[in-house]
């Protein structure tokens, strides 16, 4: 899943650059106020797209952290309930 997110992230970045360059060319060709405001509109749109992607990756990382904490809790509670001789055997094998 993480590889898919990486590919989607790169695709988003490349697509935003291409669309941004096309939009910049269009705004500069229009001239006047469009040439002045256009680059700022492109920057704002790219910033919004980047924020959306960062939020998606952040949710994925938070989910992974929750799963890690849950597995650690399961391991530690299982470890405490093992008989003492079993714990000693696992400690020696590690």
Backbone as a ProteinNet text record, in pm:
[ID]
protein_1_A
[PRIMARY]
XXXXXXXXXXXXXXXXXXXXXXXXXXXXXXXXXXXXXXXXXXXXXXXXXXXXXXXXXXXXXXXXXXXXXXXXXXXXXXXXXXXXXXXXXXXXXX
[TERTIARY]
82	0	85.9	198.5	284.3	345	378.6	433.3	330.4	203.8	98.9	87.6	100.8	95.4	212.7	332	449.4	428.5	377.4	353.5	248.5	142.3	36.8	91.8	178.5	238	324.2	409.2	492.5	407.1	302.4	212.9	145.6	106.1	43.4	141.4	264.8	366.2	394.8	417.1	448.4	330.2	210.2	91.3	72.4	95.2	77.3	181.4	301.6	403.9	364.5	320.6	282.7	163.8	61.6	-57.3	-21.4	65.1	107.2	180.8	268.9	340.8	246.9	151.7	53.8	-31.3	-72.6	-152.7	-69.8	56.9	143.7	157.7	179	188.8	59.4	-54.8	-183.9	-199.6	-168.3	-184.1	-88.9	32.5	126.9	83.3	23.9	-24.7	-142.5	-224.1	-338.2	-290.7	-178.9	-122.6	-203.2	-164.6	-235.5	-237.2	-352.7	-368.3	-350.4	-384.1	-368.9	-221.9	-133.7	9.2	60.3	-3.4	38.7	-20.9	-146.6	-217.5	-198.6	-177.6	-168.9	-69.6	55.5	152.1	109.2	44.4	-1.8	-115.9	-201.4	-309.7	-252.9	-151	-86.6	-22.7	46.8	109.5	4.7	-106.1	-211.7	-271.4	-296.4	-352.7	-255.8	-129.2	-29.2	-17.5	-24.5	-17.7	-135.9	-254	-372.3	-360.5	-311.6	-293.3	-191	-83.2	21.1	-33.8	-113.1	-171.8	-260.7	-338.6	-427.1	-345.1	-237.1	-152.7	-84.6	-37.5	28.7	-70.1	-194	-295.1	-319.9	-323.7	-347.6	-232.1	-110.4	6.1	7.8	-28.1	-32.7	-132.6	-248.8	-347.6	-292	-221.4	-162.6	-58.1	27	129.5	68.2	-37.8	-104.9	-165.1	-223.1	-280.4	-171.8	-57.4	52.9	100.9	107.1	150	50.9	-79.2	-179.4	-165.2	-142.5	-125.4	-0.5	106.6	229.1	206.4	139.1	110.7	22.3	-76.4	-165	-87.7	2.6	79.9	174.7	231.1	317.9	237.2	117	31.6	-2	-36.2	-68.7	52.7	169.9	291.3	321.8	312.8	347.5	245.9	118.5	19.7	33.9	68.8	91.7	215.7	317.6	442.7	418.6	338.3	311.4	230.6	146.6	62.3	132.8	250	323	379.4	385.1	449.8	597.1	654	791.5	891.3	874.3	969	961.4	842.9	829	900.5	885.6	953.5	1104.1	1155.8	1299.9	1347.5	1267	1305.6	1310.8	1212.2	1212.7	1327.9	1359.9	1468	1602.2	1622.8	1750.4	1764.6	1651.5	1660.8	1684.7	1655.6	1669.6	1808.4
-120	0	125.8	120.4	236.8	266.8	163.3	185.6	254.6	215.5	281.5	428.4	457.3	596.6	676.2	613.3	682.1	714.9	617.4	640	748.1	740.6	841.7	979.3	984.9	1112.3	1171.9	1088.9	1137.7	1180.3	1102.4	1138.5	1272.1	1296.3	1423.5	1538.9	1517.3	1623.5	1655	1552.3	1574.5	1637.3	1587.4	1643	1789.4	1823.2	1962.6	2053.7	2002.4	2082.6	2106.5	2000.7	2013.7	2107.7	2085.7	2172.1	2315.3	2329.7	2463.9	2538.2	2466.9	2530.9	2569	2480.3	2513.6	2634.2	2636.2	2749.6	2877.9	2867.5	2985.8	3040	2950.2	2993.9	3063.1	3006.3	3065.5	3204.3	3216.5	3346.6	3450.9	3410.9	3506.8	3546.1	3451.3	3484.7	3581.2	3571.4	3662.2	3803.8	3813.3	3944	4017.9	4139.7	4225.4	4169.5	4180.8	4138	3987.2	3912.2	3766.3	3727.4	3801.7	3772.7	3802.4	3895.1	3927.1	3832.1	3795.7	3714	3564.2	3525.3	3384.6	3302	3347.1	3266.8	3243.1	3341.4	3322.9	3222.7	3220.6	3122.5	2981.5	2967.2	2837.1	2791.2	2882.5	2847.8	2804.4	2874.5	2840.2	2703	2675	2545.5	2432.2	2454.3	2350.3	2328.3	2433.9	2422.6	2341.6	2363.9	2289	2140.9	2111	1971.5	1904	1973.6	1917.4	1891.9	1983.5	1964.4	1841.3	1820.9	1705.2	1576.3	1572.4	1454.3	1429.1	1534.4	1520.2	1467.1	1515	1464.4	1315.6	1273.6	1132.9	1047.1	1089.9	1015.7	1015.7	1127.7	1136	1037.7	1024.1	926.8	785.8	756.9	624.1	596.6	693.7	675.5	661.1	738.1	724.4	585.6	532.1	397.3	293.8	308.5	215.6	224.2	345.6	362.3	295.8	311.2	245.9	94.8	39.4	-105.4	-152.3	-74.7	-109.5	-109.3	-6.9	0.7	-115.1	-148.3	-260.5	-391.8	-412.8	-537.2	-542.6	-428.3	-425.6	-456.8	-401.1	-431.3	-579.2	-637.1	-779.6	-861.6	-826.2	-899.6	-889.4	-767.4	-751.6	-817.3	-812.7	-879.4	-1030.5	-1081.1	-1224.6	-1265.9	-1183	-1212	-1222.1	-1133.3	-1134	-1255.2	-1308.1	-1421.8	-1556.1	-1556.3	-1681.5	-1726.8	-1855.7	-1904.6	-1866.3	-1860	-1812.7	-1897.9	-2028.9	-2114.6	-2093.4	-2062.9	-2032.9	-1903	-1802	-1673.8	-1692.4	-1775.2	-1798.7	-1867.7	-1960.4	-2031.8	-1936.1	-1844.6	-1746.9	-1648.3	-1609.1	-1513.1	-1572.7	-1701.2	-1766.7	-1787.7	-1809.4	-1835.4	-1707.7	-1593.2	-1466.5	-1414.3
0	0	0	71.9	78.8	-58.2	-134.9	-269.1	-358	-344.3	-421.7	-384.2	-254.1	-209	-264.1	-268.9	-324	-471.3	-547.5	-690.7	-709.1	-628.7	-639.7	-602.2	-502.5	-461.8	-570.9	-633.2	-742.9	-860.7	-889.3	-998.5	-974.2	-849.6	-814.1	-831.6	-789.9	-801	-948	-1026.8	-1168.7	-1241.4	-1213.4	-1276.9	-1239.2	-1112.3	-1072.2	-1137.9	-1159.6	-1227.9	-1373.1	-1441.6	-1582.7	-1597.7	-1517.9	-1525.5	-1486.6	-1387.1	-1345.9	-1456	-1527	-1637.4	-1751.3	-1781.2	-1885.3	-1844.4	-1718.9	-1670.8	-1671.6	-1633.4	-1634.4	-1776	-1872.2	-2011.1	-2054.6	-2015.4	-2051.4	-1989.4	-1859.5	-1792.7	-1850.8	-1882.8	-1942.2	-2082.5	-2157	-2291.1	-2284.3	-2179.7	-2163.6	-2133.1	-2062	-2030	-1924.5	-1897.1	-1802.6	-1661	-1598.1	-1459	-1445	-1551.4	-1546.3	-1528.3	-1594.6	-1582.6	-1441.9	-1372.5	-1236.1	-1132.6	-1149.6	-1050	-1075.9	-1199.8	-1237.8	-1157.6	-1144.6	-1068.2	-923.2	-861.8	-723.7	-716.1	-817.6	-821	-838.3	-921.2	-940.8	-810.3	-741.6	-614.5	-511.6	-504.3	-408.7	-440.4	-566	-604.7	-573.4	-602.9	-573.1	-423.3	-346.3	-200.1	-146.4	-198.5	-154.6	-190.1	-309.2	-349.8	-258.9	-229.1	-141.6	-1.7	53	185.4	188.1	84	76.9	78.4	3.2	-2.3	131.6	197.4	327.4	431	429	522.9	500.7	374.2	343.6	396.3	374.2	422.6	575.4	635.8	781.5	840.8	778.3	826.2	817.3	709.4	691.1	799.7	828.4	930.9	1069.8	1098.5	1228.4	1244.3	1136.3	1141.3	1167.6	1104.1	1127.8	1271.8	1326.2	1465.2	1560.8	1534.6	1619	1614.9	1495.7	1484.3	1557.7	1552.2	1624.1	1774.7	1824.7	1968.3	2010.7	1930.8	1964	1968	1873	1873.5	1992.6	2032.1	2150	2274.7	2284.9	2400.4	2406.9	2293.1	2291.4	2333.6	2284.1	2317.8	2465.9	2521.4	2663	2754.5	2720.6	2805.6	2795.1	2676.5	2660.9	2738	2736.2	2806.5	2956.5	3010.7	3155	3197.5	3110	3147.2	3127.4	3063.4	3046.9	3181.1	3203.2	3325.4	3326.6	3445.3	3462.8	3384.4	3384.8	3312.4	3161.1	3108	2965.3	2931.1	3018.1	2992.6	2992	3084	3090	2962.4	2912.1	2790.8	2670.7	2660	2549.8	2563.9	2686.9	2708.3	2668.4	2695.5	2662.2	2512.1	2441.7	2298.6	2217.7	2276	2203.1	2200.6
[MASK]
++++++++++++++++++++++++++++++++++++++++++++++++++++++++++++++++++++++++++++++++++++++++++++++

